[in-house]
Amino acid sequence: MTVDTQNLNKPAPNPSHKRLGEIFVERALLTEASIQRLVEHAKSKNIRLGELLEVIGLVTPQELAEALATQYRCRIINDFAKYAFPQEVLRLIPMDVAVKNTIFPLKLDGGKLGLAVADPTQQELFEEIAQRTNVKVILYVSTRTEINKAIARHYLGQNITDPNANTILVVEDNELTRESVERILKKRGYAVATAVDGMDAFSKIFTLKPKLVITDKVMPKLGGYEFLYAIRNIPEFRYMPVILMTAAATPDEEKEALERGFFDFILKPVKEIGLMTRVQRAFQSSEQLYGKTG
């Protein structure tokens, strides 16, 4: 079975004159006063308004997709991850490009590529894809969840399940350390998944959707710093706390870890009280990240 993408002849979308906030106000999802406060809040966090609204739950992913489709005059596409996609279509968009930009290739027809996107504002990206593949790109707006579900299934061969609110992903190549940390966390009631290196963790993160990652610093294939950089480029995981485990850390190394975006660090061998203090702090930080926006 293949996904049905109609109107591949539709010209590239041009944004309407309406701002995203105006669309939400027109649809009675938000008030003008709320939008003004949220716009300022988004600026202070250096993120897009739509991303903020989705993260804090003021609009649903589907409502955001519908508003973006209206703003950029695109079609909506839903529930497409279950369909089959030819490898020659998937090869047009490398997995790292699909993951980083939350896009998915839908169909190639007569030199036109249907592309599912969560953010239709990435015009430079779409132009680069068109030039590299020698096709005309036609945009279809979808939710980040649906696109990531398609990426997980068709690039990684995995299915996304509903995440457990207490899921922690432990990334460690040393079996004894990995099992020790896993045992401590499970004893405290957390759901724990493990990965043997950063690349393994990267492939699992889309299906597991953990609330916290604890990763070793030095690992084969993809180390702790490289893994952090990779997931920080994925909007869905940009604010997920990541704790770094390391055998030794000088004050300069500790400073670098925090400046590079790690939430915290912990020395090995891992002690239970130190681990749990950091884990509890990370969960509390996630809950309080945005606070009240009014």
Backbone as CSV, one residue per row, in Angstrom:
resi,resn,N_x,N_y,N_z,CA_x,CA_y,CA_z,C_x,C_y,C_z
1,MET,0.852,-1.194,0.000,0.000,0.000,0.000,0.886,1.241,0.000
2,THR,0.501,2.258,-0.739,1.286,3.497,-0.789,0.424,4.671,-0.364
3,VAL,1.067,5.688,0.142,0.353,6.880,0.587,-0.158,7.657,-0.612
4,ASP,-1.344,8.213,-0.480,-1.956,8.986,-1.554,-1.646,10.460,-1.354
5,THR,-0.818,11.019,-2.207,-0.510,12.449,-2.147,-1.022,13.092,-3.423
6,GLN,-2.143,13.747,-3.321,-2.751,14.396,-4.469,-2.185,15.796,-4.653
7,ASN,-2.453,16.353,-5.820,-2.085,17.745,-6.122,-0.587,18.004,-6.034
8,LEU,0.234,17.078,-6.553,1.662,17.332,-6.591,1.999,18.434,-7.581
9,ASN,1.024,18.843,-8.384,1.248,19.952,-9.309,1.025,21.309,-8.653
10,LYS,0.589,21.283,-7.405,0.318,22.536,-6.704,1.607,23.342,-6.563
11,PRO,1.587,24.654,-6.850,2.807,25.452,-6.762,3.315,25.571,-5.338
12,ALA,4.598,25.946,-5.221,5.196,26.123,-3.902,4.392,27.139,-3.103
13,PRO,4.181,26.883,-1.797,3.326,27.758,-0.997,3.962,29.102,-0.713
14,ASN,3.137,30.114,-0.687,3.548,31.438,-0.232,2.779,31.734,1.041
15,PRO,3.444,32.261,2.055,2.730,32.524,3.305,1.634,33.563,3.117
16,SER,0.543,33.367,3.827,-0.523,34.364,3.815,-0.071,35.566,4.627
17,HIS,-0.875,36.592,4.666,-0.515,37.793,5.421,-0.794,37.627,6.909
18,LYS,-1.446,36.532,7.292,-1.809,36.342,8.693,-0.651,35.751,9.484
19,ARG,-0.478,36.261,10.689,0.490,35.678,11.603,-0.128,34.457,12.272
20,LEU,0.749,33.598,12.797,0.262,32.373,13.428,-0.657,32.696,14.603
21,GLY,-0.275,33.693,15.403,-1.101,34.063,16.547,-2.497,34.517,16.137
22,GLU,-2.587,35.254,15.013,-3.886,35.706,14.527,-4.798,34.533,14.195
23,ILE,-4.215,33.488,13.617,-5.005,32.315,13.241,-5.567,31.635,14.479
24,PHE,-4.757,31.522,15.524,-5.235,30.896,16.758,-6.317,31.742,17.429
25,VAL,-6.180,33.060,17.357,-7.206,33.938,17.926,-8.503,33.801,17.143
26,GLU,-8.432,33.779,15.812,-9.621,33.626,14.972,-10.352,32.329,15.272
27,ARG,-9.582,31.296,15.607,-10.187,29.990,15.878,-10.568,29.827,17.341
28,ALA,-10.470,30.914,18.104,-10.879,30.952,19.510,-10.088,29.963,20.373
29,LEU,-8.847,29.668,19.945,-7.992,28.803,20.738,-7.216,29.597,21.784
30,LEU,-6.944,30.865,21.469,-6.215,31.741,22.379,-6.785,33.154,22.283
31,THR,-6.513,33.962,23.291,-6.938,35.354,23.258,-5.783,36.229,22.772
32,GLU,-6.100,37.439,22.345,-5.055,38.366,21.893,-4.076,38.681,23.021
33,ALA,-4.601,38.836,24.239,-3.726,39.133,25.385,-2.765,37.971,25.640
34,SER,-3.273,36.751,25.558,-2.424,35.584,25.767,-1.342,35.500,24.704
35,ILE,-1.716,35.760,23.447,-0.753,35.695,22.345,0.380,36.689,22.556
36,GLN,0.050,37.904,22.985,1.081,38.922,23.203,2.081,38.472,24.257
37,ARG,1.571,37.900,25.356,2.469,37.420,26.412,3.303,36.240,25.925
38,LEU,2.688,35.350,25.158,3.384,34.160,24.679,4.452,34.507,23.641
39,VAL,4.182,35.509,22.812,5.182,35.945,21.836,6.434,36.445,22.549
40,GLU,6.247,37.235,23.595,7.388,37.734,24.360,8.124,36.585,25.047
41,HIS,7.355,35.636,25.555,7.966,34.486,26.224,8.788,33.660,25.234
42,ALA,8.248,33.476,24.025,8.968,32.726,22.995,10.267,33.428,22.614
43,LYS,10.214,34.755,22.518,11.428,35.518,22.198,12.477,35.339,23.283
44,SER,12.042,35.341,24.537,12.998,35.201,25.642,13.644,33.823,25.659
45,LYS,12.927,32.808,25.133,13.469,31.451,25.065,14.162,31.186,23.730
46,ASN,14.091,32.164,22.813,14.693,32.035,21.487,14.132,30.837,20.728
47,ILE,12.819,30.658,20.785,12.163,29.605,20.028,10.950,30.190,19.311
48,ARG,10.437,29.446,18.359,9.261,29.900,17.603,8.008,29.814,18.468
49,LEU,7.055,30.688,18.162,5.804,30.701,18.916,5.103,29.352,18.829
50,GLY,5.019,28.787,17.637,4.323,27.512,17.471,4.943,26.403,18.298
51,GLU,6.271,26.370,18.329,6.968,25.349,19.111,6.667,25.509,20.595
52,LEU,6.675,26.762,21.086,6.359,27.013,22.493,4.940,26.570,22.819
53,LEU,3.988,26.932,21.976,2.592,26.591,22.232,2.389,25.090,22.300
54,GLU,3.086,24.367,21.422,2.950,22.913,21.414,3.589,22.291,22.645
55,VAL,4.790,22.767,23.010,5.515,22.181,24.139,4.749,22.363,25.446
56,ILE,4.174,23.545,25.661,3.480,23.787,26.930,2.014,23.369,26.886
57,GLY,1.567,22.855,25.723,0.249,22.247,25.646,-0.916,23.188,25.462
58,LEU,-0.672,24.431,25.035,-1.784,25.362,24.817,-2.506,25.093,23.499
59,VAL,-1.820,24.452,22.569,-2.478,23.959,21.359,-2.021,22.528,21.146
60,THR,-2.859,21.740,20.498,-2.480,20.360,20.208,-1.578,20.336,18.979
61,PRO,-0.793,19.267,18.791,0.024,19.157,17.582,-0.802,19.285,16.306
62,GLN,-2.009,18.728,16.307,-2.857,18.806,15.127,-3.335,20.241,14.883
63,GLU,-3.669,20.959,15.949,-4.093,22.357,15.797,-2.963,23.219,15.262
64,LEU,-1.727,22.945,15.720,-0.582,23.686,15.217,-0.353,23.389,13.738
65,ALA,-0.436,22.117,13.360,-0.246,21.742,11.955,-1.303,22.400,11.071
66,GLU,-2.533,22.414,11.523,-3.617,23.020,10.733,-3.413,24.525,10.581
67,ALA,-2.940,25.181,11.641,-2.696,26.622,11.567,-1.542,26.928,10.615
68,LEU,-0.467,26.140,10.677,0.668,26.341,9.773,0.267,26.083,8.328
69,ALA,-0.575,25.075,8.117,-1.049,24.791,6.761,-1.870,25.955,6.223
70,THR,-2.669,26.557,7.086,-3.437,27.738,6.680,-2.512,28.904,6.389
71,GLN,-1.553,29.131,7.262,-0.640,30.260,7.107,0.194,30.133,5.830
72,TYR,0.638,28.916,5.524,1.511,28.717,4.361,0.805,28.077,3.174
73,ARG,-0.523,27.989,3.245,-1.332,27.520,2.121,-0.868,26.167,1.607
74,CYS,-0.661,25.240,2.561,-0.269,23.867,2.229,-1.418,22.919,2.548
75,ARG,-1.311,21.714,2.024,-2.244,20.665,2.418,-1.763,20.010,3.707
76,ILE,-2.709,19.461,4.468,-2.416,18.679,5.663,-2.323,17.205,5.263
77,ILE,-1.402,16.475,5.893,-1.368,15.025,5.691,-1.241,14.358,7.052
78,ASN,-2.068,13.348,7.301,-2.105,12.663,8.588,-1.998,11.152,8.397
79,ASP,-1.580,10.480,9.462,-1.644,9.023,9.538,-0.984,8.333,8.337
80,PHE,0.184,8.813,7.935,0.841,8.240,6.766,1.963,7.265,7.106
81,ALA,2.381,7.209,8.360,3.504,6.346,8.733,3.206,4.869,8.472
82,LYS,1.933,4.491,8.459,1.565,3.080,8.303,1.731,2.580,6.874
83,TYR,1.907,3.482,5.912,1.999,3.074,4.524,3.418,2.639,4.151
84,ALA,3.551,2.069,2.956,4.856,1.643,2.451,5.466,2.755,1.611
85,PHE,6.800,2.879,1.676,7.510,3.898,0.912,8.707,3.254,0.219
86,PRO,8.832,3.410,-1.102,9.952,2.799,-1.826,11.290,3.346,-1.345
87,GLN,12.308,2.491,-1.352,13.634,2.902,-0.922,14.189,4.035,-1.767
88,GLU,13.859,4.054,-3.057,14.379,5.129,-3.908,13.828,6.490,-3.506
89,VAL,12.648,6.503,-2.905,12.088,7.756,-2.392,12.770,8.132,-1.079
90,LEU,12.940,7.163,-0.177,13.585,7.427,1.104,15.025,7.906,0.919
91,ARG,15.703,7.389,-0.114,17.098,7.774,-0.335,17.242,9.233,-0.766
92,LEU,16.180,9.836,-1.222,16.238,11.245,-1.605,16.498,12.145,-0.395
93,ILE,16.061,11.703,0.779,16.269,12.459,2.019,17.045,11.581,2.985
94,PRO,18.350,11.812,3.183,19.121,11.005,4.142,18.508,11.071,5.535
95,MET,18.708,10.014,6.309,18.078,9.947,7.623,18.472,11.115,8.510
96,ASP,19.768,11.511,8.485,20.178,12.602,9.366,19.492,13.909,9.004
97,VAL,19.225,14.116,7.710,18.501,15.319,7.271,17.045,15.242,7.710
98,ALA,16.443,14.057,7.576,15.051,13.871,7.990,14.894,14.112,9.487
99,VAL,15.831,13.558,10.276,15.768,13.679,11.730,15.976,15.120,12.172
100,LYS,17.021,15.742,11.662,17.381,17.095,12.099,16.292,18.106,11.778
101,ASN,15.619,17.938,10.646,14.661,18.941,10.185,13.201,18.514,10.309
102,THR,12.952,17.313,10.840,11.608,16.759,10.985,10.859,16.832,9.662
103,ILE,11.392,16.122,8.666,10.772,16.038,7.345,10.759,14.579,6.913
104,PHE,9.879,14.248,5.962,9.798,12.869,5.494,9.340,12.864,4.034
105,PRO,10.059,12.110,3.165,9.678,12.058,1.740,8.475,11.146,1.528
106,LEU,7.452,11.662,0.875,6.208,10.919,0.718,6.093,10.188,-0.616
107,LYS,6.367,10.918,-1.706,6.131,10.332,-3.026,6.872,11.127,-4.085
108,LEU,7.427,10.415,-5.042,8.074,11.041,-6.193,7.228,10.750,-7.414
109,ASP,6.766,11.806,-8.067,5.851,11.640,-9.198,6.137,12.712,-10.238
110,GLY,6.643,12.298,-11.396,6.872,13.233,-12.492,7.818,14.357,-12.150
111,GLY,8.890,14.040,-11.418,9.857,15.071,-11.059,9.422,15.961,-9.913
112,LYS,8.376,15.576,-9.200,7.880,16.339,-8.049,7.926,15.454,-6.815
113,LEU,8.505,15.986,-5.748,8.647,15.239,-4.499,7.694,15.793,-3.456
114,GLY,6.756,14.966,-3.010,5.886,15.336,-1.897,6.651,15.169,-0.601
115,LEU,6.696,16.210,0.212,7.515,16.207,1.420,6.661,16.586,2.622
116,ALA,6.577,15.691,3.610,5.883,16.005,4.862,6.812,16.836,5.736
117,VAL,6.323,17.969,6.236,7.143,18.875,7.037,6.366,19.322,8.267
118,ALA,7.090,19.543,9.363,6.472,20.119,10.563,6.608,21.628,10.572
119,ASP,7.625,22.125,9.864,7.903,23.563,9.824,8.059,24.002,8.367
120,PRO,7.024,24.592,7.789,7.088,24.995,6.369,7.887,26.270,6.115
121,THR,8.530,26.809,7.153,9.288,28.057,6.972,10.718,27.818,6.492
122,GLN,11.149,26.559,6.416,12.549,26.253,6.110,12.822,26.314,4.593
123,GLN,12.619,27.471,4.014,12.701,27.596,2.560,14.088,27.280,2.012
124,GLU,15.142,27.674,2.707,16.496,27.381,2.222,16.731,25.876,2.154
125,LEU,16.237,25.141,3.134,16.363,23.693,3.128,15.629,23.095,1.935
126,PHE,14.398,23.539,1.700,13.608,22.975,0.607,14.247,23.284,-0.752
127,GLU,14.811,24.478,-0.874,15.495,24.829,-2.118,16.747,23.981,-2.316
128,GLU,17.477,23.710,-1.233,18.673,22.876,-1.324,18.311,21.456,-1.741
129,ILE,17.215,20.916,-1.189,16.765,19.573,-1.555,16.365,19.530,-3.028
130,ALA,15.661,20.557,-3.478,15.236,20.616,-4.873,16.437,20.638,-5.815
131,GLN,17.449,21.421,-5.465,18.638,21.512,-6.307,19.452,20.221,-6.281
132,ARG,19.587,19.635,-5.099,20.409,18.417,-4.972,19.784,17.227,-5.670
133,THR,18.463,17.116,-5.610,17.774,15.950,-6.169,17.173,16.204,-7.543
134,ASN,17.238,17.476,-7.977,16.686,17.849,-9.281,15.187,17.536,-9.366
135,VAL,14.470,17.879,-8.314,13.023,17.699,-8.279,12.372,18.996,-7.803
136,LYS,11.073,19.085,-7.991,10.290,20.188,-7.445,9.666,19.706,-6.138
137,VAL,9.887,20.431,-5.048,9.411,20.017,-3.729,8.020,20.586,-3.473
138,ILE,7.083,19.705,-3.119,5.721,20.089,-2.768,5.509,19.781,-1.293
139,LEU,5.147,20.785,-0.512,5.057,20.635,0.936,3.681,20.167,1.404
140,TYR,3.713,19.260,2.388,2.523,18.812,3.103,2.816,18.964,4.590
141,VAL,1.976,19.668,5.310,2.218,19.893,6.739,1.658,18.737,7.551
142,SER,2.459,18.275,8.517,2.012,17.226,9.423,2.546,17.539,10.815
143,THR,2.208,16.719,11.774,2.701,16.919,13.140,4.094,16.317,13.279
144,ARG,4.856,16.824,14.240,6.181,16.264,14.508,6.069,14.795,14.911
145,THR,5.037,14.480,15.677,4.849,13.102,16.122,4.659,12.164,14.945
146,GLU,3.825,12.550,13.997,3.565,11.694,12.839,4.814,11.532,11.985
147,ILE,5.548,12.622,11.788,6.766,12.543,10.973,7.828,11.694,11.672
148,ASN,8.009,11.879,12.969,8.987,11.064,13.697,8.582,9.596,13.730
149,LYS,7.275,9.338,13.758,6.795,7.968,13.704,7.175,7.322,12.366
150,ALA,7.039,8.097,11.288,7.411,7.596,9.963,8.921,7.376,9.860
151,ILE,9.710,8.322,10.410,11.168,8.177,10.399,11.583,6.911,11.156
152,ALA,11.015,6.721,12.349,11.365,5.554,13.158,11.017,4.262,12.439
153,ARG,9.868,4.217,11.811,9.421,2.976,11.173,10.168,2.684,9.878
154,HIS,10.344,3.705,9.032,10.844,3.444,7.683,12.348,3.640,7.523
155,TYR,12.969,4.423,8.396,14.426,4.551,8.366,15.091,3.616,9.382
156,LEU,14.468,3.451,10.545,15.083,2.695,11.630,14.461,1.325,11.847
157,GLY,13.316,1.071,11.202,12.660,-0.223,11.364,12.082,-0.439,12.742
158,GLN,11.669,0.663,13.409,11.127,0.575,14.755,9.778,1.290,14.806
159,ASN,9.000,0.961,15.822,7.708,1.601,16.023,7.736,2.436,17.288
160,ILE,7.156,3.624,17.232,7.067,4.497,18.398,5.906,4.062,19.284
161,THR,6.183,3.933,20.559,5.139,3.609,21.518,4.905,4.814,22.425
162,ASP,3.786,4.802,23.121,3.509,5.899,24.047,4.548,5.892,25.166
163,PRO,5.203,7.025,25.418,6.276,7.042,26.402,5.756,6.934,27.831
164,ASN,6.558,6.306,28.675,6.289,6.279,30.107,6.795,7.588,30.699
165,ALA,6.013,8.195,31.551,6.377,9.505,32.106,7.680,9.464,32.901
166,ASN,8.095,8.272,33.351,9.300,8.152,34.172,10.440,7.435,33.449
167,THR,10.417,7.411,32.133,11.434,6.667,31.390,12.771,7.401,31.372
168,ILE,13.829,6.669,31.704,15.196,7.186,31.652,16.003,6.292,30.716
169,LEU,16.745,6.891,29.822,17.632,6.153,28.926,19.058,6.257,29.456
170,VAL,19.675,5.118,29.727,21.049,5.063,30.222,21.952,4.617,29.075
171,VAL,22.944,5.449,28.742,23.838,5.177,27.617,25.243,4.942,28.163
172,GLU,25.719,3.710,28.072,27.002,3.350,28.683,27.536,2.087,28.013
173,ASP,28.789,2.118,27.556,29.355,0.958,26.880,29.907,-0.080,27.851
174,ASN,30.162,0.324,29.102,30.656,-0.620,30.100,29.470,-1.340,30.740
175,GLU,29.446,-2.657,30.597,28.292,-3.432,31.044,28.059,-3.330,32.543
176,LEU,29.112,-3.382,33.335,28.955,-3.328,34.792,28.376,-1.992,35.243
177,THR,28.893,-0.900,34.690,28.384,0.428,35.048,26.938,0.581,34.590
178,ARG,26.661,0.141,33.374,25.296,0.246,32.819,24.296,-0.502,33.693
179,GLU,24.633,-1.720,34.088,23.728,-2.522,34.913,23.589,-1.948,36.318
180,SER,24.663,-1.372,36.838,24.607,-0.777,38.179,23.657,0.419,38.210
181,VAL,23.802,1.313,37.229,22.927,2.492,37.165,21.485,2.061,36.926
182,GLU,21.287,1.100,36.039,19.937,0.602,35.748,19.295,0.027,37.014
183,ARG,20.050,-0.719,37.782,19.527,-1.345,38.992,19.103,-0.296,40.024
184,ILE,19.908,0.728,40.204,19.572,1.797,41.156,18.276,2.501,40.740
185,LEU,18.169,2.843,39.476,17.002,3.589,38.993,15.719,2.749,39.073
186,LYS,15.818,1.483,38.702,14.635,0.622,38.758,14.172,0.432,40.202
187,LYS,15.127,0.343,41.130,14.779,0.204,42.546,13.980,1.401,43.036
188,ARG,14.235,2.561,42.429,13.516,3.787,42.814,12.234,4.000,42.001
189,GLY,11.872,3.022,41.173,10.588,3.079,40.484,10.596,3.657,39.082
190,TYR,11.767,3.914,38.535,11.843,4.467,37.183,11.825,3.350,36.140
191,ALA,11.250,3.660,34.966,11.334,2.763,33.819,12.650,3.058,33.115
192,VAL,13.479,2.050,32.925,14.827,2.260,32.414,15.035,1.505,31.111
193,ALA,15.578,2.206,30.123,16.031,1.595,28.876,17.526,1.854,28.774
194,THR,18.236,0.989,28.066,19.682,1.133,27.982,20.146,1.117,26.529
195,ALA,21.300,1.734,26.305,21.956,1.736,24.998,23.449,1.574,25.242
196,VAL,24.141,0.933,24.293,25.554,0.613,24.497,26.492,1.712,24.012
197,ASP,25.979,2.660,23.232,26.784,3.805,22.797,25.836,4.881,22.268
198,GLY,26.417,6.030,21.887,25.587,7.144,21.449,24.796,6.863,20.191
199,MET,25.357,6.098,19.268,24.633,5.773,18.043,23.432,4.883,18.335
200,ASP,23.617,3.916,19.226,22.516,3.051,19.648,21.428,3.891,20.318
201,ALA,21.847,4.823,21.163,20.886,5.698,21.848,20.138,6.574,20.855
202,PHE,20.864,7.091,19.862,20.247,7.971,18.867,19.142,7.243,18.112
203,SER,19.364,5.967,17.814,18.364,5.202,17.075,17.161,4.832,17.938
204,LYS,17.361,4.794,19.273,16.277,4.396,20.170,15.464,5.569,20.687
205,ILE,16.019,6.758,20.646,15.400,7.885,21.332,14.035,8.242,20.739
206,PHE,13.849,7.998,19.431,12.577,8.352,18.793,11.450,7.447,19.242
207,THR,11.761,6.190,19.491,10.719,5.260,19.907,10.494,5.290,21.415
208,LEU,11.554,5.531,22.186,11.434,5.527,23.638,10.906,6.850,24.193
209,LYS,11.320,7.953,23.572,10.972,9.295,24.051,11.184,9.427,25.562
210,PRO,12.406,9.215,26.031,12.661,9.296,27.475,12.510,10.716,27.994
211,LYS,12.289,10.826,29.291,12.206,12.131,29.941,13.575,12.620,30.388
212,LEU,14.541,11.695,30.440,15.888,12.023,30.882,16.859,11.039,30.256
213,VAL,18.051,11.529,29.884,19.121,10.661,29.392,20.332,10.812,30.305
214,ILE,20.933,9.680,30.668,22.190,9.669,31.407,23.206,8.986,30.498
215,THR,24.249,9.712,30.102,25.171,9.154,29.115,26.625,9.238,29.566
216,ASP,27.383,8.208,29.177,28.816,8.212,29.407,29.465,9.247,28.498
217,LYS,30.658,9.686,28.873,31.369,10.686,28.073,32.115,10.051,26.909
218,VAL,32.878,8.979,27.180,33.716,8.350,26.153,33.131,7.000,25.768
219,MET,32.689,6.890,24.493,32.104,5.657,23.983,32.491,5.491,22.527
220,PRO,32.472,4.248,22.014,32.724,4.058,20.592,31.563,4.575,19.750
221,LYS,31.828,4.834,18.485,30.844,5.268,17.479,30.375,6.701,17.690
222,LEU,29.794,6.976,18.849,29.267,8.317,19.113,29.378,8.583,20.603
223,GLY,30.278,9.491,20.989,30.506,9.786,22.392,29.433,10.674,22.983
224,GLY,29.564,10.967,24.280,28.543,11.744,24.974,28.336,13.129,24.413
225,TYR,29.422,13.835,24.100,29.297,15.183,23.554,28.680,15.160,22.166
226,GLU,29.090,14.215,21.333,28.541,14.110,19.976,27.061,13.730,20.013
227,PHE,26.698,12.849,20.942,25.300,12.449,21.089,24.447,13.645,21.502
228,LEU,24.938,14.429,22.459,24.196,15.607,22.904,23.983,16.576,21.740
229,TYR,25.027,16.817,20.968,24.916,17.726,19.829,23.866,17.221,18.839
230,ALA,23.843,15.907,18.598,22.908,15.338,17.629,21.463,15.535,18.066
231,ILE,21.165,15.275,19.342,19.770,15.379,19.756,19.344,16.821,19.976
232,ARG,20.282,17.731,20.247,19.910,19.131,20.413,19.464,19.743,19.082
233,ASN,19.770,19.099,17.973,19.319,19.555,16.666,17.930,19.050,16.324
234,ILE,17.342,18.269,17.224,15.989,17.738,17.014,15.043,18.519,17.919
235,PRO,14.151,19.325,17.364,13.296,20.178,18.205,12.576,19.442,19.318
236,GLU,12.138,18.230,19.052,11.371,17.480,20.039,12.184,17.166,21.297
237,PHE,13.514,17.080,21.147,14.372,16.697,22.267,15.325,17.818,22.678
238,ARG,15.068,19.026,22.202,15.989,20.139,22.443,16.129,20.479,23.917
239,TYR,15.070,20.287,24.697,15.089,20.704,26.095,15.103,19.530,27.063
240,MET,15.252,18.323,26.560,15.311,17.151,27.419,16.621,17.175,28.212
241,PRO,16.573,17.034,29.539,17.813,17.061,30.324,18.688,15.846,30.046
242,VAL,19.988,16.091,29.922,20.967,15.026,29.700,22.064,15.167,30.759
243,ILE,22.317,14.098,31.491,23.343,14.077,32.528,24.557,13.318,31.992
244,LEU,25.725,13.890,32.169,26.965,13.292,31.687,27.643,12.488,32.800
245,MET,28.016,11.243,32.471,28.814,10.428,33.393,30.266,10.439,32.921
246,THR,31.191,10.638,33.827,32.598,10.667,33.465,33.447,10.127,34.611
247,ALA,34.560,9.499,34.262,35.433,8.909,35.277,36.229,9.961,36.025
248,ALA,36.472,11.100,35.390,37.223,12.185,36.026,36.813,13.498,35.386
249,ALA,36.789,14.541,36.193,36.392,15.845,35.653,37.106,16.955,36.410
250,THR,37.888,17.749,35.691,38.517,18.935,36.276,37.483,20.055,36.296
251,PRO,37.718,21.127,37.054,36.782,22.265,37.039,36.535,22.798,35.633
252,ASP,37.575,22.827,34.789,37.400,23.303,33.415,36.499,22.375,32.612
253,GLU,36.662,21.061,32.827,35.824,20.094,32.117,34.376,20.180,32.587
254,GLU,34.186,20.389,33.879,32.834,20.548,34.405,32.168,21.786,33.793
255,LYS,32.910,22.860,33.716,32.385,24.087,33.126,32.019,23.879,31.661
256,GLU,32.894,23.176,30.919,32.625,22.925,29.506,31.367,22.089,29.314
257,ALA,31.206,21.067,30.164,30.034,20.202,30.053,28.741,20.999,30.206
258,LEU,28.709,21.881,31.192,27.508,22.685,31.426,27.304,23.709,30.311
259,GLU,28.391,24.305,29.837,28.285,25.289,28.757,27.841,24.640,27.450
260,ARG,28.202,23.383,27.245,27.837,22.685,26.021,26.390,22.207,26.046
261,GLY,25.737,22.283,27.214,24.312,21.962,27.255,23.916,20.788,28.124
262,PHE,24.881,20.147,28.802,24.492,19.082,29.733,23.801,19.685,30.941
263,PHE,22.782,18.997,31.426,22.051,19.489,32.590,22.908,19.387,33.847
264,ASP,23.656,18.290,33.947,24.480,18.049,35.124,25.504,16.978,34.759
265,PHE,26.379,16.646,35.682,27.349,15.576,35.458,27.499,14.800,36.759
266,ILE,27.968,13.557,36.602,28.167,12.707,37.771,29.426,11.880,37.553
267,LEU,30.208,11.718,38.629,31.468,10.973,38.540,31.229,9.478,38.697
268,LYS,32.051,8.702,37.996,32.055,7.250,38.149,33.211,6.854,39.071
269,PRO,33.048,5.808,39.885,31.865,4.948,39.975,30.666,5.682,40.580
270,VAL,29.506,5.397,40.027,28.294,6.130,40.393,27.795,5.694,41.771
271,LYS,27.560,6.678,42.629,26.995,6.429,43.956,25.485,6.708,43.918
272,GLU,24.725,5.888,44.637,23.267,5.979,44.575,22.748,7.354,44.986
273,ILE,23.246,7.908,46.091,22.709,9.185,46.567,23.007,10.307,45.578
274,GLY,24.196,10.313,45.000,24.529,11.344,44.021,23.706,11.212,42.760
275,LEU,23.508,9.982,42.312,22.707,9.738,41.106,21.274,10.187,41.309
276,MET,20.658,9.785,42.417,19.247,10.100,42.626,19.022,11.596,42.843
277,THR,19.977,12.272,43.490,19.854,13.726,43.662,19.782,14.413,42.318
278,ARG,20.636,14.003,41.383,20.669,14.623,40.056,19.448,14.254,39.218
279,VAL,19.008,13.014,39.338,17.830,12.567,38.587,16.591,13.329,39.045
280,GLN,16.401,13.436,40.343,15.233,14.150,40.865,15.265,15.623,40.473
281,ARG,16.449,16.215,40.498,16.604,17.616,40.095,16.263,17.787,38.613
282,ALA,16.663,16.830,37.779,16.394,16.909,36.348,14.897,16.815,36.057
283,PHE,14.206,15.914,36.753,12.762,15.791,36.546,12.033,17.048,37.013
284,GLN,12.470,17.611,38.124,11.851,18.848,38.610,12.087,19.996,37.635
285,SER,13.276,20.050,37.048,13.592,21.098,36.085,12.725,20.998,34.846
286,SER,12.477,19.773,34.372,11.633,19.585,33.192,10.222,20.085,33.440
287,GLU,9.720,19.824,34.641,8.356,20.239,34.975,8.234,21.756,35.094
288,GLN,9.343,22.417,35.470,9.298,23.849,35.716,9.913,24.676,34.582
289,LEU,10.268,24.014,33.460,11.038,24.676,32.402,10.377,25.957,31.936
290,TYR,9.061,25.931,31.691,8.406,27.103,31.119,7.637,27.924,32.140
291,GLY,7.342,27.329,33.289,6.620,28.089,34.317,5.240,28.502,33.811
292,LYS,4.715,29.552,34.391,3.389,30.042,34.007,3.557,31.194,33.031
293,THR,2.754,31.122,31.959,2.816,32.165,30.947,1.618,33.088,31.028
294,GLY,0.697,32.786,31.920,-0.451,33.679,32.083,-1.591,33.349,31.171
